[in-house]
Amino acid sequence: MLKAENLRCVYTSGLIKTVKKTAVCGVDLEICPGETVAIVGESGCGKSTLAKMLVQQLEPTSGEVFFDGTKLTGMNWKNLRKFMGKIQLIPQNPDDVVDPRWTVERSVAEPFVICGGFSREEISANVAALFEEVGLSAEHRPRYPHELSGGELQRVVIARALTLKPELLVCDEATSMLDVSVQAFIVTMLKEIQKKRGLGLVFITHDLEAAKAVSDRVLVMYAGEIVEEGKDVFDRPLHPYTRALMDAVQYASLEVVLPEDVGPLPDGFSGCSYYKLCRERTEACKESQKLRNVSERLVRCWKAK
């Protein structure tokens, strides 16, 4: 369904744009219909940048994105609009989607209006059905965003994302701003909608428990790279960074012992991106690390067995 090849994003800054920061570095990704893929990693690892490139909100520095075999990157806006209903982003902050001056009913109805071809009666009936699908009643529809709770507003955003019958939802930290009990409700609801509609789902999060609960496959990101990918990543992590992530959750109260020479990697360093923080590093880790197959897993570490 969705395929990304060698996606790379480099941000530039400074007076003459000479300062460069690589946010995503050579990511390959493929999502099948009905599959849930979780992308996990700490803040700043490139997850959200990757999400924006997948839904064409951000043009990659290099690399390509395909949907059902059609190349989306570089496509003009007129042609790209035909695909945008099929891929929808659910952002972390609902305020990025809903207009505070509009009722939430109008926000959900807007894609139908933009798309055209719907009568007022059809739009009203479709909006009512979408509100019901996400567990909101008729009394919520005439309200404004500030009159809803965070969980209710996120459900409005999900309803809006479903208007044009997408085939893929990309959830970028969609539950991270909600209470734990509400998070569980939203995740369960998303899985039910996915099963009912046969959607593909990309679930981007730093919550490892949520990722484990919803995913068919997990991708672990660090410093813009996929360092581990597989179905049973959390049961038997093979990359040192994946193990460190899990230890950070399990032993959050314990002091983490880091190598003595922790610091930024030198310019031009082509070895493992986790080299400076890894307690298992050797001289061989200074060499470029490629993803390789290890026990039905992809791991970016030469020591993984």
N, C-alpha and C positions, 0 to 999 in steps of 0.2 A: 504494500500500500504506500507507505512513506519510506523513502530511502535518502540518506545523506551520505555524501562521499567527500572525505578529506576537507571538512569544514574548518575554516580558519578565520578568526576575527582579531584584528590588530587595531587598537585604539591609539590615536596620536594626540599629543597635547603640546603645550609650549607655544611661544610666540610665533615660531615658524614651523610648528608641527614636527619637531625633530625628536620629541620624546615619545617612544613607542612602548605600549604595553600589550602583550599577547593575552587575550581573554580566553580564546578557544584555539586549540592547536591540533589540527589534523584529525577531527572526530569523524568516524564512520558509524552510521546508525541505520537500522532497518526495523520498521514496525509492521507487523502483519495484522490483517483484519481481526478484530476481537481480542487482540493481545494487550496486556497491560505491562508496560515497561517502566520501571522506577529508575530515576536518575538521582543519586544521592551524593552528598559531599558537603564540605563546610562552606560558609559564606565566602564569596569571592572566588570560588573554584571555576566559575564559568557556566553554571547551570542555567541561569536566567538568560544570559547572552545566547546560549545554544537554543533555548526555547524561542526567543525572538527570531532567530534565523530560520528555525523550522517552520514558523507560521508566516514568514516573509515580512515581518515587521522591521527586520534589520538585514541589510545586504551584507553577505559575508565578504571578507577580504579576498578569499579564494575558496574554491570548493563548490559543490552543486547539491541541490535538493530536488528530488523527483517525487511526484505523486502519481500513482498508477501509471508509471512509465513516462510521464510528461515532465520535462525539465521546467521547474518554476523559477530558479535563479536567472536573473537577467530578462525575464519576461516583462513586456510592457503592462502597464496597469490595466488597460482595457481587457486584455486577455487573462491577466492574473485574477481579476474579479470573479471570473467563472469558477475558479477553484477555491476562493476564500471562504465560501459557505461550507466547503467540505472539511476544512481544517479550522478549528476554533481554539482560541487561547482563553483560559480562565486564569486571570492574574491573581496575585496575592492580595492586592488592595481593590475592593469593589468600586471605590471612588474613581478608579481609572476608567471605568466602563459606564457607570450610570451618571446622568446629568442631575445635579441636585435641584435644578429648577423644574424638573419633570416628575410626574408621578411614575412609579415603577412600572405601571401598566404601559405607559407610553414608551418607556425605555425598552421593554420587551417587544413592543409592537414595531419599533423603528426598523429593524431589518426587513420586515414584511413590506413596509412602506417603500424603503429604498429599492428593494428587489422588484416591486411592482407586480401587477397581475392579480392582486387580491382585493376583493370587495371589503367594505367596512365590516360587514357581518362575518366574513371569513376570517378577517384579522382578529376580531373580538373572540370568535370561537376558538381559534388557534391559541391565542394568548391565555384564555381560560383553561384550556387543556394543558398548556405548559406549566401554569401555576399549580395546577393539581398534580402534575407529574413530579414536581419538586417539593410537594408537601405544603404549599401555601394556599390559603383559602381566598374566596372572592373578596373578603374584607381587606385583604392586604393590597389589592390591585390599585385602589385610588390613593394610596399613601405615597408620601415622599420619602426619599432615602433616609433622611434624618429621623424618621418616625419608626424605622425598623431596627431590630437588633443586628449585630454583625453576622450571625448565622443566617438570619432571614434575608439580609441583603446579598450574601454570597449565593443563596439559592436563587435570587432574582437574576444574578449574573449567569448562573448555570442555565436557567430557563432561557435567557436571551441567547446564550451560545447554542442552544438546541433548536432555535427557530427555523433555520434553513436545512435541517436534517443533516448535520455533519457526519462524516465517517471517522473523524479523529478529533479527540479532545486533548489539548496540551494544558495540563494543570500545573501552573508555576507557583509552588508554595501556596496553593489555594486554601489550605486550612491552617496555615501557621499563625494567623492573627486571631484565631478563635479559641474559646475555652476547650479543654480536653474532651468534655462530653459532647460538645457541638462538633468538634473535629470528627469524632467517631460516627456521629449521625451523617455528616456530609460524605465521608468516605464510603459508608454503607450505601447511601443513596446513589452515589456515583457508580458503584459496582452494579447496583440493580438496574440503573439506566443503561449501563454498558451491556449487560446481559440482554435486556429487552430490545435494544436497538442494534446490537452487534457492532458496537463502536470499538475502535482502537483507542487506547488511553496511554498517554505519557504522563507519569506522575512524578513531578520534580519536587524533592523535599530534602530537608536535613534530618527528618524524623525517621530513624532506622526502623522503629517498630511499625510505623504506618507503612513504610515501603515494603517491609516483609509481609504484612497482612494483605496487601492489595496486588502485589506484582507476580507476573509469570516469569519475569527476567529482571535482573538488576544490573545497572551500570554504575560504577563508582568513579567519580571525577575528582581529580586533584590537579591544580595549576593548569586548568584548561585541557587536560588530557583524560581519556578513559584509561584507568589503571587496572580495572578488573571488570569482567562482565560474565554473567552466568545465571543459572537458575537457583543454585544452592549457595550463593555467595555468603549469606549470613550463617549458614550451618557449618561451613568450612572455609573461612577466608584464607586466600593464598598470598595476597599482596600485603606487605608490611603496613601500608597506609590503611587498608581495609581493617586490618586487625587493630590498628591504633584507634580508628573511628569507633569500633565496637567496644574497645576497652574504655574509651572516654565516656561512653554511655553507661557501661556497667560499673565502672569504678570512678565515677565523677568526683567523689570526695577525696580520692587519693592524689598525692603529688606525682606529677608526670616527670620522669627523669629524662632529660634531653641530652644529646651529645654536647660536648664542651664547646665546639666551634660552630654553633648554630649561627647562621647569618645568611645574607642574600647569596645566591649562586653567582659566581663570577661571570662577566660578560663573555658570551661565546661558548658557555658551557653546554655541551651537547649530550651529557649523560642523563641519568634518571632525575626527573624533576623533584623527587622526594629525597634526593641524596643527602642534603644537609640535616634533615630531621630523622633520617632512618638510623635506628640503632643496630641494624644488621648489615650496614653498607660495607663494601669492600672496594678495592681498586677497580674491579670489573664493572662496578656501578657507574664509573665515570664515562663508560661507553654508552652510545645510544641504545635505548631499550625499546624494543618493538613488542606489540601485542602478539603473544604466541599461544597456541592451544596447549592447555594442560588439564588433563582429566575433565574433558568436556567444558572447559572454561577458557576464557581469554584473559591472560595476565601479562602486564607490562613489567615483568621482573625475571631476570635470568635464573634466579635461585628457586623460583616456584616449582614445586613438584606435586 
